[in-house]
Amino acid sequence: MIAATLGAWSVLCAFLAQVQFPHFLIICESVESIYGGLADDEVVYHVMQAMVGVVWAIGVLGLILYVAIASRYRRASTRASS
């Protein structure tokens, strides 16, 4: 179950990293301001891919945290019932 969830999340994020996102005004302007107006479409695309990578990492950490909390809860409830 956990491996399937992690695999599905990874596939979804990999797919999103390959999709040609429309240039959202906020992201595009932010990237151009950081690069001093020298950012082209490729730079904006790489920044969007990095953002998807961050979302993937947050999702993986959330899954790990969920599994850790759930296993502790199960252990505690098993001890309490016995």
Backbone as a chain_set.jsonl record, in Angstrom:
{"seq": "MIAATLGAWSVLCAFLAQVQFPHFLIICESVESIYGGLADDEVVYHVMQAMVGVVWAIGVLGLILYVAIASRYRRASTRASS", "coords": {"N": [[0.822, -1.201, 0.0], [1.846, 1.27, 0.879], [4.091, 1.488, -0.762], [2.825, 1.509, -3.235], [1.365, 3.885, -3.084], [3.455, 5.758, -2.831], [4.723, 5.262, -5.263], [2.703, 5.999, -7.093], [2.45, 8.743, -6.462], [5.002, 9.619, -7.184], [5.02, 9.066, -9.93], [2.96, 10.766, -10.783], [4.079, 13.289, -10.145], [6.368, 13.193, -11.767], [5.174, 13.169, -14.27], [3.932, 15.7, -14.177], [6.217, 17.276, -14.152], [7.076, 17.091, -16.756], [5.16, 18.259, -18.305], [4.224, 20.938, -20.368], [3.839, 23.744, -18.855], [1.535, 26.45, -18.782], [2.697, 29.792, -18.906], [2.516, 31.087, -15.98], [1.702, 34.222, -14.742], [2.647, 35.256, -12.277], [4.723, 33.484, -11.529], [6.422, 33.698, -13.738], [7.084, 36.46, -13.729], [8.345, 36.61, -11.244], [10.579, 34.935, -11.586], [11.873, 36.29, -13.666], [12.479, 38.681, -12.344], [14.3, 37.789, -10.457], [16.394, 36.912, -12.093], [17.098, 39.256, -13.26], [15.669, 40.131, -15.518], [16.674, 38.578, -17.538], [15.741, 36.046, -17.982], [14.718, 33.361, -19.942], [12.293, 31.332, -21.737], [13.136, 28.707, -21.243], [14.52, 28.842, -18.8], [12.426, 29.588, -17.081], [10.861, 27.301, -17.354], [12.553, 25.369, -16.188], [12.585, 26.294, -13.566], [9.917, 25.848, -12.893], [9.914, 23.061, -13.044], [11.596, 22.531, -10.893], [9.967, 23.447, -8.859], [7.953, 21.515, -8.939], [9.48, 19.368, -8.104], [9.974, 20.108, -5.458], [7.361, 19.997, -4.467], [6.975, 17.237, -4.777], [8.869, 16.258, -2.91], [7.808, 17.28, -0.516], [5.389, 15.876, -0.474], [6.34, 13.223, -0.237], [7.652, 13.353, 2.249], [5.423, 13.966, 3.812], [3.952, 11.568, 3.506], [5.704, 9.746, 4.723], [5.69, 10.762, 7.334], [2.969, 10.404, 7.939], [2.795, 7.58, 7.865], [4.524, 6.932, 9.968], [3.201, 8.092, 12.188], [0.753, 6.726, 12.082], [1.586, 4.065, 12.516], [2.593, 4.232, 15.13], [0.243, 4.905, 16.447], [-1.285, 2.597, 15.995], [0.269, 0.703, 17.398], [0.036, 1.719, 19.987], [-2.739, 1.513, 20.415], [-3.031, -1.255, 20.233], [-1.564, -2.13, 22.444], [-3.095, -0.997, 24.478], [-5.509, -2.372, 24.274], [-4.83, -4.935, 24.964]], "CA": [[0.0, 0.0, 0.0], [2.713, 2.441, 0.986], [4.905, 1.548, -1.977], [1.949, 1.901, -4.342], [1.077, 5.315, -2.922], [4.68, 6.488, -3.168], [4.93, 5.136, -6.699], [1.714, 6.828, -7.791], [2.823, 10.142, -6.24], [6.198, 9.888, -7.976], [4.629, 9.094, -11.349], [2.212, 12.001, -10.997], [5.007, 14.423, -10.152], [7.214, 13.089, -12.967], [4.334, 13.618, -15.375], [3.782, 17.156, -14.076], [7.492, 17.907, -14.483], [7.258, 17.068, -18.201], [4.085, 19.0, -18.964], [4.533, 22.336, -20.677], [2.92, 24.601, -18.118], [1.383, 27.826, -19.27], [3.518, 30.693, -18.092], [1.738, 31.843, -15.017], [2.255, 35.572, -14.645], [3.381, 35.442, -11.02], [5.971, 32.719, -11.584], [7.262, 34.271, -14.781], [7.61, 37.743, -13.265], [9.27, 36.362, -10.137], [11.829, 34.403, -12.145], [12.54, 37.36, -14.4], [13.048, 39.653, -11.4], [15.486, 37.174, -9.849], [17.449, 36.869, -13.096], [17.325, 40.59, -13.799], [15.058, 40.268, -16.838], [17.386, 37.773, -18.533], [15.205, 34.684, -18.0], [13.94, 32.99, -21.122], [11.305, 30.286, -21.481], [13.8, 27.519, -20.706], [14.785, 29.092, -17.377], [11.136, 29.521, -16.386], [10.467, 25.893, -17.358], [13.363, 24.672, -15.183], [12.099, 26.713, -12.252], [8.665, 25.128, -12.668], [10.281, 21.674, -12.744], [12.107, 22.52, -9.517], [8.813, 23.582, -7.976], [7.327, 20.193, -8.886], [10.371, 18.568, -7.255], [9.708, 20.476, -4.068], [6.052, 19.43, -4.13], [7.189, 15.807, -4.616], [9.556, 16.025, -1.644], [6.846, 17.536, 0.556], [4.471, 14.748, -0.476], [7.031, 12.05, 0.298], [7.814, 13.569, 3.692], [4.1, 13.826, 4.416], [3.633, 10.151, 3.539], [6.541, 9.135, 5.754], [5.156, 11.213, 8.618], [1.682, 9.732, 8.123], [3.054, 6.179, 8.177], [5.108, 6.872, 11.314], [2.153, 8.388, 13.174], [-0.225, 5.633, 12.05], [2.152, 2.868, 13.151], [2.631, 4.478, 16.571], [-1.14, 4.84, 16.934], [-1.681, 1.191, 16.006], [0.955, 0.051, 18.504], [-0.553, 2.188, 21.241], [-4.077, 0.951, 20.571], [-2.87, -2.676, 20.467], [-1.145, -2.288, 23.844], [-4.201, -0.626, 25.361], [-6.565, -3.378, 24.221], [-4.381, -6.224, 25.527]], "C": [[0.865, 1.263, 0.0], [3.555, 2.606, -0.279], [4.068, 1.986, -3.173], [1.625, 3.39, -4.28], [2.286, 6.154, -3.305], [4.95, 6.428, -4.663], [3.967, 6.006, -7.493], [2.047, 8.312, -7.658], [4.033, 10.51, -7.107], [5.873, 9.969, -9.464], [3.87, 10.377, -11.662], [3.148, 13.211, -11.062], [5.943, 14.387, -11.362], [6.439, 13.54, -14.2], [4.19, 15.133, -15.36], [5.068, 17.886, -14.439], [7.725, 17.977, -15.989], [6.223, 17.876, -18.968], [4.538, 20.428, -19.218], [3.485, 23.216, -19.997], [2.72, 25.92, -18.856], [2.182, 28.751, -18.358], [2.62, 31.53, -17.2], [2.452, 33.167, -14.766], [3.109, 35.744, -13.4], [4.723, 34.73, -11.067], [6.925, 33.35, -12.577], [7.883, 35.596, -14.326], [8.606, 37.564, -12.131], [10.617, 35.865, -10.647], [12.583, 35.492, -12.889], [13.143, 38.399, -13.458], [14.295, 39.092, -10.73], [16.661, 37.195, -10.824], [17.687, 38.216, -13.77], [16.771, 40.773, -15.203], [15.712, 39.432, -17.909], [16.867, 36.342, -18.622], [14.401, 34.455, -19.277], [12.972, 31.866, -20.753], [11.925, 29.044, -20.848], [14.073, 27.668, -19.208], [13.49, 28.993, -16.575], [10.667, 28.072, -16.303], [11.243, 25.107, -16.304], [12.95, 25.056, -13.767], [10.796, 25.991, -11.927], [8.933, 23.654, -12.376], [10.807, 21.562, -11.32], [10.968, 22.651, -8.516], [8.073, 22.247, -7.846], [8.174, 19.259, -8.021], [10.163, 18.857, -5.784], [8.363, 19.911, -3.615], [6.174, 17.919, -3.932], [7.826, 15.506, -3.269], [8.62, 16.247, -0.459], [5.847, 16.385, 0.656], [5.087, 13.491, 0.114], [7.223, 12.193, 1.81], [6.487, 13.455, 4.426], [3.681, 12.371, 4.524], [4.433, 9.438, 4.619], [6.031, 9.511, 7.142], [3.834, 10.52, 8.926], [1.885, 8.279, 8.538], [3.614, 6.043, 9.592], [4.05, 7.107, 12.378], [1.137, 7.252, 13.227], [0.318, 4.385, 12.729], [2.256, 3.047, 14.661], [1.228, 4.384, 17.166], [-1.614, 3.403, 17.013], [-1.03, 0.44, 17.156], [0.342, 0.434, 19.834], [-1.932, 1.594, 21.458], [-4.026, -0.552, 20.806], [-2.47, -2.948, 21.913], [-2.297, -2.0, 24.797], [-5.291, -1.688, 25.382], [-6.14, -4.708, 24.831], [-4.156, -6.193, 27.006]], "O": [[0.641, 2.192, -0.776], [3.712, 3.711, -0.797], [4.539, 2.741, -4.024], [1.612, 4.072, -5.305], [2.156, 7.147, -4.022], [5.357, 7.422, -5.265], [4.365, 6.672, -8.449], [1.94, 9.059, -8.63], [4.073, 11.591, -7.693], [6.387, 10.833, -10.173], [4.111, 11.006, -12.693], [3.011, 14.057, -11.945], [6.274, 15.434, -11.919], [6.988, 14.215, -15.071], [4.309, 15.782, -16.399], [5.022, 18.993, -14.975], [8.485, 18.825, -16.456], [6.4, 18.146, -20.157], [5.169, 21.048, -18.361], [2.383, 23.4, -20.513], [3.647, 26.435, -19.481], [2.313, 28.491, -17.161], [2.051, 32.538, -17.617], [3.671, 33.204, -14.6], [4.193, 36.324, -13.471], [5.746, 35.301, -10.69], [8.109, 33.517, -12.286], [9.077, 35.821, -14.522], [9.602, 38.284, -12.059], [11.668, 36.32, -10.195], [13.802, 35.605, -12.758], [14.21, 38.942, -13.743], [15.244, 39.83, -10.463], [17.794, 37.466, -10.426], [18.415, 38.29, -14.76], [17.356, 41.506, -16.001], [15.355, 39.549, -19.081], [17.491, 35.505, -19.273], [13.529, 35.245, -19.637], [12.855, 31.499, -19.583], [11.299, 28.401, -20.005], [13.878, 26.725, -18.441], [13.464, 28.38, -15.507], [10.128, 27.66, -15.276], [10.667, 24.275, -15.602], [12.969, 24.216, -12.867], [10.598, 25.567, -10.788], [8.248, 23.058, -11.545], [10.495, 20.601, -10.617], [10.998, 22.036, -7.45], [7.619, 21.894, -6.758], [7.626, 18.441, -7.281], [10.176, 17.945, -4.958], [8.247, 19.403, -2.5], [5.552, 17.366, -3.024], [7.381, 14.604, -2.559], [8.642, 15.476, 0.5], [5.497, 15.966, 1.759], [4.438, 12.773, 0.876], [6.98, 11.247, 2.559], [6.426, 12.914, 5.529], [3.108, 11.974, 5.538], [3.888, 8.613, 5.351], [5.952, 8.658, 8.026], [3.607, 10.094, 10.059], [1.224, 7.798, 9.458], [3.222, 5.14, 10.332], [4.01, 6.386, 13.375], [0.708, 6.86, 14.312], [-0.418, 3.711, 13.45], [2.025, 2.093, 15.403], [1.046, 3.848, 18.259], [-2.271, 3.017, 17.98], [-1.681, -0.366, 17.82], [0.15, -0.412, 20.707], [-2.265, 1.207, 22.578], [-4.885, -1.088, 21.506], [-2.974, -3.883, 22.537], [-2.455, -2.684, 25.808], [-5.936, -1.885, 26.412], [-6.991, -5.526, 25.181], [-3.779, -7.207, 27.595]]}, "num_chains": 1, "name": "protein.A"}
